[in-house]
Amino acid sequence: MQIKRNILLNPGPSTTTDTVKMAQVVPDICPREKEFASMMKGIRQDLVKIVHGKEEDYTSVLFCGSGTINIDVCLNSLLPEGKKILVVNNGAYSQRAVEICEYYGMPHIDLQFPVNERPDLDKVEATLKENPDIALVHTTHNETGTGILNPIREIGALAHKYGAIFTVDTTSTYAMRPINVYDDNIDFCMASAQKGIMAMTGLSFVIGREDIIKKSKDYPKRSYYCNLYLQYEFFEKTGEMHFTPPVQTIYAAVQGIKEYFEEGEEGKWARHTRVFNAIHDGLDELGFKDVIKREEQAGLVVSVIYPDDQNWDFMKIHDYCYERGFTIYPGKISTTNTFRLCALGAIDEEDIRDFFKVFREALDHYGVKVPATYKE
Ligand SMILES: *Cc1c(COP(=O)(O)O)cnc(C)c1O
């Protein structure tokens, strides 16, 4: 079968290999069969291995949903009665965590920092010191809205120093940028299948410390479908998801994980880095500016500032590129007009060079000046 190859430069779902696409075409099977459960067991083990967790310390729990379900699950399930959550918030995805706290009415502190800066660790520590009832600290590893890399190792160390657990949204780094749950002080991290493992949307997973999950059995139950302990317990007893899993999506994830291990942690990170560098080279050549200091970028998302040019129209440029097989994505910063180019997925530097040929054509077609003009 010939499937058209599109280059997705949006922050997930990402470009997949044909072998991952085809892995979904399987004989019909009831997911309650033993054969299916044994496949789930393999996935759960592999997901822990990807972040170097030991089986005696860490486990993984799968959910049917997009990546946001993981943030919801971790926050609503891991907060003991009478305690508080601290969200270290410098972007759209940590803001989402704050909104989850609000929706569940969970006591929380929204510790805000500018979106283009790393959080101030002294302020994080001062907040922990002043609020001994903080039991859970949450932040985002790579703020996908801007591409900034947050100092999770340091934030995790502070959380632990003050007796809190540390949950990190690693959706846009997991299986891309190397993570080690021990070195990075992570109690819980998370991702979904359409990002780092380059499979399909609809399967998400939390990787975390089993002793803490067991303890959470007695924490307030704030959700039925999205409770971490309930899902964990069902997996442990039966090897299956509590409710119907996304069957074909899981076959694709198995293939994606297989390809992840074949490429290897270092090989994959080197490829994403090549792509990221090619994105920067292309932008530099056209005179485009980005938002985050280069040395603070996570190496996976570039957030580009709109040029001050009356002919610049993001949607027109988007459509021109889209018709030619390349997807670019709007930004997620409320105060600055930006768009994003991401290094996720089964793509390499040649794809980026091909993209920039088309992007350049689009600029010329609509009369956008090159090099790009900025007022200041
Ligand atoms: C993609 C992403 C998510 C999940 O978003 P969905 O729209 O639910 O798929 C969560 N956190 C981060 C950091 C992400 O990049």
The ligand as an SDF file (V2000), in Angstrom:
LIG
                    3D

 15 15  0  0  0  0  0  0  0  0999 V2000
    1.0270   17.2680   23.6290 C   0  0  0  0  0  0  0  0  0  0  0  0
    1.1600   17.5840   25.0240 C   0  0  0  0  0  0  0  0  0  0  0  0
    0.1710   17.2020   25.9580 C   0  0  0  0  0  0  0  0  0  0  0  0
   -1.0890   16.4940   25.5550 C   0  0  0  0  0  0  0  0  0  0  0  0
   -1.9540   17.2680   24.8280 O   0  0  0  0  0  0  0  0  0  0  0  0
   -3.2460   16.5870   24.1650 P   0  0  0  0  0  0  0  0  0  0  0  0
   -3.8320   17.6930   23.3730 O   0  0  0  0  0  0  0  0  0  0  0  0
   -4.1080   16.1010   25.2460 O   0  0  0  0  0  0  0  0  0  0  0  0
   -2.7120   15.4670   23.3180 O   0  0  0  0  0  0  0  0  0  0  0  0
    0.3990   17.4470   27.2850 C   0  0  0  0  0  0  0  0  0  0  0  0
    1.5200   18.0610   27.7050 N   0  0  0  0  0  0  0  0  0  0  0  0
    2.4880   18.4510   26.8610 C   0  0  0  0  0  0  0  0  0  0  0  0
    3.7210   19.1000   27.4010 C   0  0  0  0  0  0  0  0  0  0  0  0
    2.3410   18.2340   25.4940 C   0  0  0  0  0  0  0  0  0  0  0  0
    3.3110   18.6040   24.6430 O   0  0  0  0  0  0  0  0  0  0  0  0
  1  2  1  0
  2  3  1  0
  2 14  2  0
  3  4  1  0
  3 10  2  0
  4  5  1  0
  5  6  1  0
  6  7  2  0
  6  8  1  0
  6  9  1  0
 10 11  1  0
 11 12  2  0
 12 13  1  0
 12 14  1  0
 14 15  1  0
M  END
$$$$
